[in-house]
C-alpha cells in the first residue's frame, strides 16, 4: 500500500529538515542561508527527492523575494544616502567596479561566454548585508569606525543591486522567457512611470496619515505592509517590470514614514521564513552530479572574493588616509556574496540569458564564501595580527583621515582612563569629573567620542585591542584603568576585549589597578582570574543603592566613598 504525499506533508518535512539542519548550522556558527541551501540540496532530486509541490513552493519563494525587496526599499532613506561619506561611496563603487571587471576576465579565462561571465561578475559584487550586520552586532563592532564604514558601502552596494535589477527587468521587457506577459517597450515604460507617480503621490498625501491610523492596530499595519508589497509586486510583474522592482517600489513608498523601523522589524522574521522556500527551490533545482564540473571555477571565484574584495577595500581606504587596521577590518566584511547574487542569477536564468549551470556555479561560490567569511569576520582581530607585518604598504604616513589622536594626551596626567563610553561609562565619567578626578575616555565609536567631548570630557578615539594605540596612551601615573566594554555574548569569536586590554596595558608598563564591568557571576570570576582588581556589577550595584534609598539611608551613608573588600567587590 502506497501513500501519496500531500503538499502540506512536503512543506512539513521541509520545515522539519530546515529546523534540524539549521540547528546543526547554528552549532557550527554558520548563517542560516547556508543551512537553507543545504536543505534544498538534500530535498532535491539528487538526494531525498521530497520536493514535488513546485507550484506551491515557487509561490512562497516569489512572495519571499517581494518581501525582501520591500525591506530593501523601506531602508532607502534619501537623507541617509545623502549622509554617506566619501569613503563609503568611493569604497563601495571601487569594490563593485574592481570585482565586476576582474570577475568578468576570470570568467572568460575559465571558458564562460561573454554574457555568462558578465552575469557572474556582477553577482560577485554583492555582499550580504544581513550576515555582515549580524556578525558585527554580535561582536559589538557595528558602531566602531570600520563597522560604520562597512555599513556605508553596503548601502552603496544595495543601490547597485537596485539599479542592476531595474536594468535587468528593462532588458527582459517583451521577452517571452521573462514570463511577464509581454507588451511593447512603450507600454511598459508608461506603466513604470505611472507606478513611480503613484508612489510619489502616495508618499506626498497618504503615507503618513494612513500609517498613523493603521499603527493603532500593529497587526493591521503589518498586514497592510505585506499587502502593499504583494500588490506592487503583482502590478510590476503584470506590466513587465518584474516582481522584484514592484516590491522595491512598495518599500520606497513607506520609507519616509515614522513607522518604517517598526514595519521592518515585524517583517524580518516573515522574510526569513519565506526566503527559506527560495533557497529550498534553488537547491532543489541543482543537480549534484553536475556540480562537480564547476568545482575548479567555484574555487577560483571563491578565492577571488575572499582575497580580492578585502584587498581592494584595504587599498582604497589606505589611499584615502585610513589606518591599515581600519581598512583591513572593513575589508573582511565584503569577503562573501549575498542572497541577492543568487536572485540576480536566477533572474538571468528566467530571462534565458544564462544557463542553469551558471546558477549552480554561483551557488557553490555563495556556500564557500559565506561559510569561510563567517570565520574571517569572527576572528578578524587575530587574522589582522597575523598579517599586520605585511600590510604596511596599505597605510599612508600620518593616516590623515583616521579620526584618532593617539598620543595627543601623552603629556597630560589622568587618574582614570575609561574604555567604553556608553551610558554606563558616561555616567561614571561625569561623576568622576564632578569629584574633581581627571578622567580620559576611550572608545572605538567616533560618535561616542564626540558626545564625550561635548560634555567637556577628554576623550580619544581608538581600539582597546590595538597594541600600538594602547602603548601611546598616557598610562604613567594612572591609578585606575576602567573598562565598561561589553563582552561578545554570541558569535564564533571568543575574544574578550577586556582581557586583551588588561594584557596590553600591563605589557605597556601600566602599574595601577584595573576595574571592569560584569553582567554575571561567571563573567565576574573570569575577570578576576584575568587580572582585574575590581569588578563592577551595574545591576547589583544599582540595586544596592536603590535598597539604601528605600531603607532611608542617611545622606552621609549615601555619599560615603566606597572601599574595596579583599574579594575586590565594592563595600559600603
N, C-alpha and C positions, 0 to 999 in steps of 0.2 A: 504493500500500500504506500503510495507516494503522496506527499503533501505539497501543494503549490504555495510558494512563499508570497505573501501579500506585500504591497508597497510599505504598509505600516511595519510589518515584520522586518523588512530590509532596513528601513530607517532606524528601527530599534537596535538591530545588530550593529549598524554603523555607529550609532551613538555609544553603545557599549564598547566597541573597539576603540573609538576616539577617547573615551574616558580611560580605558586601560593603557593604551599606548601613550596617551597624554601624561598619565601618572609616571610611566617609565621615563618619558622625556623630561618631566619636571625633576625627577630624581637625578637625572644627568644634567640638569640646569640648562636645558635646551628650550628655545622658543616654541610655542605651540604650532607655529606654521610648519616646522619640521615634522612634528608628530602627525599633523593632519595630512600632509602629503604622503607620509608613510602609511596611514590608514587607507588612502586611496589606492596606493600600490598593492597593498595586501588584499584589499577588497576587490580589486580589478580582475580582469580575465586572465592575467598572467599568474595569479596566485589562487585565492579562495573563490573568486568569481561569484560574489554575492550581490553585485550591483547589476540589477536588471531594470529597475524603475527609472530609466534615463530621463523621461519627461519630468517626473516629479523632482528629481534631484537637480536637473538643469534649471527648473523654475526657482527653487530655493537658491541656487547658485547665482542666478541673474538678479534676484532680489538682494542678495548679499552684496553684489557689486554695486548696485544702485545705492544702497545704504552707505557703503564705503566711500563712494564718490560724493555722496551727500555730505558726509562728515568732513571730507577734504574741503568742499565748497564752503561749509559753515565756518571753517577756520580761516578762510581767505579774507582777512580784515585789511582794508585799504590802509588804515593807519599803521598797522603792523608792517605791511610791505614797505611803506614809506620810511619806517624807522630802521630798516635793515642797514647796517653799516657797510662801508665799502669792502671790508674784509669778508663779510658774508656773501655779498654779491659777486665779488671777484673770485673768491674761492669756489663758490657754488658753480658759477659759469665756467671757470677754468677747469674744474674737475669734470664737468659734463663734457666739455669740448675735448679734453685730453682722452677721456675714456672712450668717447664715441669715435674719435679719429683713429686711435691706435687699435681699438677693438675691431673697427672695420678692416684695418690692414691685417690683423691677426686672422680674422675670418676668411679673408681672401687667401692668406697663406695656408690655411687649413683646407682649402679647396671648396669653400662655400661660394655660391654665386653672389653677385653684387647685392641683390635685394635682400637675400637672407643675411648676408654679412652686415648690411645696414640695420636691419631689424634687431639682430643680436647685439650689435654695438650700442644702439640706443637703449635697449633693455638693460644693458650692463651699467648704464649711468645712474640708475635709480637706486637709492639706499632706503632701507626700511625705517621710516620714522617711528613706527610703533615699537620695534625692537630696540632701537637706539635710546628712545626716551625711557623705556622700561629699565634698561641696563644702567643708564646714567642716574636714574632716580634711585635704583637700588643701591648704587654706590654713593649717593648723596653728592653727585657732581653735576647735577642739572643746572645749578646756579653758579658753578665755577666758570671762569673765563672761557676755558675750552668747551664747556658744555653750552654756554650761550652762543658761542661762535658756531658750534655744530648745529644747534637749532636754527640759526640764521641761514646757513647754506642748505639745510634740509628744506626750509621754506622755499628757497630758490629752486631746489630740485622738484618740489611739489608743483611749482609754477610751470616748470619744464614738462612735467607729466601732463598737466592740463593742456598745454599747447600741443604736445605730441598726440594726445588722444583726439583733440579737435581736428588737427591736420589729418590724422588717420581716418576720422569719420568723413572729412571732406573728400579724401581720396576715394573712399568707398561709396560715395553718393552715386546712385544709379546702377551700382554693381549688383548683379544677380546673386553673387556669392555672399554679399553682405547680409542678405535676407531682411533688409529694412523696408521692403515694399517698393523700391524703385522710385520713380519720379524724376523729373528733369532737375538739372542743377539750379535753374532759376526758381523753381517751386520750392526746393529745399532751402535755398538762400532766403527767400521771402519768409518761409516758416521759421527759420532760425532768427531772423531779425524780429519777427513777431514775438518769439519766445523771450528774446532779450528785452524787448519793450515791455512785455508782461511782467518780467522780473523787476524792471525799473519802476513801473507803476505800483507794483505790489510793495516794494521796499519804501517808496515815497509816501504812499497813502494808507496801506493796510497792515504792513508787517508788525509795527509796534503796538497799535491798539488791539489787533487781533491776538497777538501772543500774550499781551497783558490780560486779556479776557480769558483766554484758554489756560493761562497759568494758575487760575483759581482752582482748576482741577488738573493737577500734574499729569495724571494718566491720560487725560484728553489732549494735553499738549504733546505728549509723546506720540499718540495715535495720529494727531494732525501732522507731525513731522514725517512720520512714516508714509502717510497718505500723500503728502506733498512730494516726497522723494519718488514714490511709485508712480504718481501722476505725471510728473515731469519726465521720468524715465520712459514711460509709455508713450507720451507725446513725442519725445525725441526719437524713439525707436520708430514710431509711425511715420514721421516726416523725413526720416533718413539721417538724422544726426547721431543716432545711437543712444542706447540706454545710459551709457557712461556719461555722455555730455549732458543729457537730461537730468540725471541725478546730481551732477555737479552744479548745474544752474539752480536746482531746488535748494541746495545748501547755501549758495550765494544769496538767495532770496531772504534767508533768515540770518545771514552773517552779521547784519547791523543791529539785531535786536538785543535787548538786555538779557535774554534767556538762552543765548547761543551756547554758553558753557553748560547750562543745565540740560539742554537738549542733547548735546554731545555726550555728556556723562551718562545720561539714561540710555542712549542708543549704542554706546560702545559694546556692552555685552551682547546685544542683539546682532551687531555687526560681526562679532567674533563667532557667534553661533551660526549665522548664515554663511559666513566665509568658509566654515568647516565643509560645507557642501560644495563650494567652489573647488577647494583643494582635493576633496574626495573625487569629484568629477574629473579634475585634472589628472590625478593619479590613476584613476580607472581607465583613462584613455591611453596611458603609456604602456607600451609592450616591453616588459622587462627583457625579453630575449633580444630586442633591438637596441637597448640602451648600451650594450657592450660596445657597439660600433662608435659611440660618442665618448668613450672614456678618455681617450687621448685629448680630444678637443675640450672636454669638460675640465680636465686637469690644467690645461694651458690657460683657458679663460679664467678659471678659479684663481690660479696663481697671479694672473694679471690683476684681478680685482683685489685680492688680498694684499698684494705688494704694491702694485702701481697706483691705486687710488690713494692710499695713505701717503705715498711719496709725493704725489703731485700737490696734495693739500699742504704737506710739510714744506715743500719748495715755495709755494705761493705765499704762505704765511711768513716764512722766513724772509722772503724778498720784501714783504711789507713791513718788516721790522719786529716780528714777534719772536719770542724765545723758542728754541728748538723743543723744549718740553711742552709748551702750549701747542705748537704745531703738530707734534707727534701724537699727543693725546686726542686732539681734534681729528687728526687724520685717520686714526684707528676706527673712528665711528663710521666711516664710509667703506669699510672693508667687506661689504656684502651687497647683494642685490635684494630687491624687495618684492612684495606681493604684486606691486604694480608692474614689475618686469614680466611676470607670468601673465598678467591680464593683457599687457601690451602685445605680447607674442600671440596670445590666444585670439586677440582681435585680428592680427595679421593672418592667422590660420583661417579664421572665419571669412576674411576677405579674399582668400585664395592667393595671397601674396607669397606665403611661405608654406612649407610642408609641415606635417606633424613632427618630423624629425627635429626641426628647429625648436619646437616646444619641449621635446624630450631633452635636448641639449641644454637649454636654459634652465629647465627644472633641475637637472643634475648640478649645474653651476650654483643654483639657488640653495640646494641642500648642503653642498660643500661649504660655500662661503658663509651662509647663515650659521651653520654649526661651528665652524672654526672661528669666525669673528666674535662669537659669543665669548669664547675663552680669551681672545685677544683683548676685548674691551674689559672683561672682568679682571684680567691680570695686566692691565695697561701699564701700571707703575713699575712692576717688576720687569716687563719687557723693555720699557724705556731705560731702566738702569742697565740692562744687558747691552743695549745698542748705543747708549749715550756717547761712548768714546768716538764713534764714527759719524755722529750726527752734527759735528761742529760746522760742516760746510753749509748747513741749512740755517745758520744763525748769523745775522748781521751784527757787527760790533755795536754795542750800546743798546741793542733792541729798542729803537725809538718808539715803537708802537705799543710796547708792553706797559700796561698801567701799573708798574711796580716801582717801588722806591727802596729796594733792598739796600740797606746800609745808610739810608737817609737819616736815621736816628742814631747812628753809631756813636756820635759824640754826646748824646743825651743820656741821662740816667733815669731808670724807671725802677719802681719797687715791684711791679707786677707786669708780666706780659701775658695777655689773654688771647687764646686761639678760639675762634668761633664766635662771630658777632651776631648771633641770632637773638631771639627775645631774652633767653636766659643770660647769655653773655653780655648783652647790652645792659640788662638790669644790674648785673654785677659791676660793670664798668662805671655806670652812673653813680652807684653807691660808693664805690672806691674813690671816685673823684670828689664826691661830696665830703668825704672824710679827709680830703687833702692828700690822698695817696696817688702818686704818679703811675699811670697805667698806660700801656701801649697795646692796642688791639690789632689782631692779625686775622685776615680772612681771605679766602680764595674767590669770594664773590665781590666784584667791583661795586655793586650797588650797596652791599652791606658796609663796605669800607667808606663809601660816600656818605651814607647815613650817619656813621660814627663821627665823621669829621664835621657834619652839620650840627652834631650835638656838642661840638667843642672838644672832642676827644682825639688823641693822637692815634693814628692807625697806619698800617702798612698792608698793601696787597701782596699776598704770597701764599705758597703751598706749604703746609706743615710737614709734608713728606719729602720736600725738596732739600737735600743736604746743603746745597750752595746757599739757598735762601736762609735756612736756619743758622748757618755759620756766620752770616752777615748781620744777624740781629744783635742788639746791644745787651748781651747776656751778663756782662760783668756787673756785679753789684745787685743783680735782680734777686729778690728774696723769694718770690713765688712765680712759677710758671703754671698757668691755669688753662686747662683745655675743656671747653664745652662742646667740642666737635662730636656729633653723634656717631655711633658705630653703625656699620652696614648691617641691617637686620636680615637682608636676603641677598640672593645672588651667589655666583660662584666664588667671588673674591672673599677671602677670609682676612684680608689685610685690615688691621685696626690702625687708623691714622694716629690715634693717641699713643699707642705703644711705639710706633715708629718715631713719633715726635720725642718721646722720652729718650729713646736711644740716640737720636741725632743731637738732642740738646746736651746730653752727658758727653757725647763724643766731641762736642764743640766747646767744652770746658765749663758748662753750667754747673754750679755747685750749690744752688739754692734748693728749695723744696718744690715738689710737684703736686698739683691738685688736678683732679679730673672729675667730670660729671658722669654719673652712672644711673641706669634706669632698671637695675635688677640686682639681686643678691649674687648671682653667678658672675655677672659683669663686675661687680664690686670686688670680689675675690680675685678676679683676673687682673684688675688694675693694680691692686695691692701687690700681687705677685710680679707685676711688670715694673715696679719701682715707684709707684705713687705713694706720697706721704700722707695725702688726704684725699678721700673720695667724697664728693658732694652728691647727695641723692635728692634732687629737686623736689620730688613729690613728698618724700618723707620729711624733708626739712620744712617744706611749706606747711605740711600737716602739723608738725610740732609747733610751729609759730602760730597756726590757727588755734590749736588747743590752748596755748598760753593766753591768747587774746580772749578766748571764750571762757577760760577759767579765771579771768581777771588778774592776770599778771601785772605787777606794778610797772610803771614806766622805766624804773631803774633796771628791772629784770629784763625788760624787752629791749633796752638799748645797750645792755652789757655786751662787750665784745666776747664772742665765743672763744673757747680754748680748744685745744686738740687733745683728745684722750690718747692713751697708749696704743689703742687699736686704730687710731687715725680717723675716728669719727668725731663730728662736731659734738661738743658738750655744752650745756648751759653754764 
